[in-house]
Amino acid sequence: MPAAGLLAQRAPDERERRDIALGLRVAKATSGLDIGQTVVIKDGVVLAVEAFEGTDETMRRAGRLGGPGMVVVKAAKQGHDMRFDIPVVGMKTMQVLRKARAGVLAVEAGRTILLERDKLAAEADRIKLAFLAVDGAAEFPES
């Protein structure tokens, strides 16, 4: 579970930073309704909120709707019992992000498991994805 900060080389640009901040607000608001852990934003527009279909299908759907450059935010639910259903990112997630042509993956710091973290960072660099962990309690992480 990473601390807040960049997890790969590319940092998000200003538009992406605004979308991350919005994605965090939406994720925390919808989590109180027991809706999924992933939100996808582009240019200030919510493209998709994870439902029963799961994270991968949410990202695919958002990619079809928004095209390249979307911002994916993955966060644990408010009051989430971290012993169960912890948010996880693995190489399959990176493959879906690549196919959906995402620009950013922001995960909640200290509350998301990264499987094979070094491989994830290398793949993010290869596909020029901004990959970072953000403080879910903050409006936006400090860079």
C-alpha positions in Angstrom: 0.0 0.0 0.0 1.8 3.1 -1.2 2.3 6.4 0.4 1.1 9.5 -1.4 3.2 10.5 -4.3 4.2 9.7 -7.9 4.5 5.9 -8.5 5.9 6.3 -12.1 7.8 9.1 -14.0 5.0 11.1 -15.5 3.2 13.6 -13.3 -0.4 14.7 -14.1 -0.8 18.0 -15.8 -3.1 20.7 -14.5 -6.3 19.4 -16.2 -5.6 15.9 -14.9 -5.0 17.2 -11.4 -8.4 18.9 -11.4 -10.0 15.7 -12.7 -8.2 13.7 -9.9 -9.6 16.1 -7.3 -13.1 15.7 -8.7 -12.7 11.9 -8.9 -11.7 11.8 -5.3 -14.8 13.8 -4.2 -17.1 11.7 -6.3 -15.5 8.4 -5.1 -15.9 9.4 -1.5 -19.5 10.7 -2.0 -20.7 7.6 -3.9 -18.9 5.2 -1.5 -21.4 6.1 1.2 -24.0 4.6 -1.0 -22.1 1.3 -1.3 -21.3 2.0 -5.0 -17.9 0.7 -6.4 -14.4 1.9 -5.8 -13.5 3.4 -9.2 -14.5 6.7 -10.8 -13.5 7.9 -14.3 -13.3 11.6 -15.2 -12.3 13.6 -18.2 -12.3 17.4 -18.5 -14.4 17.7 -15.4 -17.1 15.3 -16.6 -17.8 12.0 -14.8 -17.7 9.3 -17.5 -18.3 6.3 -15.3 -18.7 5.2 -11.7 -18.0 1.6 -10.9 -21.1 -0.5 -10.3 -21.5 -4.3 -10.1 -19.6 -4.9 -13.3 -16.3 -4.1 -11.6 -13.3 -1.9 -12.3 -12.1 -3.3 -15.6 -15.5 -3.0 -17.3 -16.0 0.5 -15.8 -12.7 1.6 -17.4 -13.6 0.0 -20.8 -17.0 1.7 -20.7 -15.4 5.1 -19.9 -12.8 4.6 -22.6 -15.6 4.1 -25.2 -17.4 7.2 -23.9 -14.5 9.6 -23.4 -11.7 8.5 -25.6 -8.0 9.0 -24.8 -6.8 10.9 -21.8 -9.3 9.9 -19.1 -8.4 10.0 -15.4 -9.1 6.9 -13.4 -9.4 7.2 -9.6 -9.6 4.2 -7.3 -10.4 4.7 -3.6 -11.6 2.6 -0.7 -15.1 3.3 0.5 -15.7 5.6 3.5 -15.6 3.6 6.7 -14.3 0.6 4.7 -13.3 -2.4 6.7 -9.8 -2.9 5.3 -9.9 -6.6 6.1 -12.3 -7.2 3.3 -12.5 -6.2 -0.4 -9.5 -4.0 -0.4 -8.9 -2.0 -3.7 -6.2 -3.8 -5.7 -4.3 -2.8 -8.8 -2.3 -5.4 -10.9 -1.0 -5.9 -14.4 -4.4 -6.7 -15.7 -5.6 -3.3 -14.6 -2.6 -1.7 -16.5 -3.6 -3.7 -19.7 -7.1 -2.4 -19.5 -5.9 1.2 -18.9 -3.6 0.9 -22.0 -6.5 -0.4 -24.2 -8.9 2.2 -22.9 -6.2 4.9 -23.6 -6.3 6.3 -20.0 -4.0 9.2 -19.1 -3.9 8.8 -15.4 -4.4 6.2 -12.7 -4.7 7.7 -9.2 -5.0 5.3 -6.3 -5.8 6.1 -2.7 -2.6 6.1 -0.6 -2.4 3.6 2.2 -5.6 2.0 1.1 -4.8 0.3 -2.2 -2.8 -2.9 -2.7 -0.3 -2.7 -5.7 0.6 -6.2 -7.0 4.1 -6.2 -8.4 4.6 -2.5 -7.8 7.8 -2.3 -9.8 6.2 -3.9 -12.9 3.2 -1.6 -12.6 5.5 1.5 -12.5 7.5 0.2 -15.5 4.3 -0.4 -17.5 3.0 3.0 -16.6 6.2 4.5 -17.9 6.1 2.5 -21.0 2.5 3.6 -21.9 3.1 7.2 -20.6 0.5 6.9 -17.9 0.6 9.2 -14.9 0.5 6.8 -12.0 0.2 8.2 -8.5 -1.1 7.6 -5.0 -3.2 10.4 -3.5 -4.3 11.2 0.0 -8.0 10.4 0.0 -8.6 12.7 3.0 -7.0 15.7 1.2 -8.5 17.8 -1.5 -5.5 16.9 -3.7 -2.1 15.6 -2.8 0.9 17.9 -2.6 3.4 17.4 -5.4 
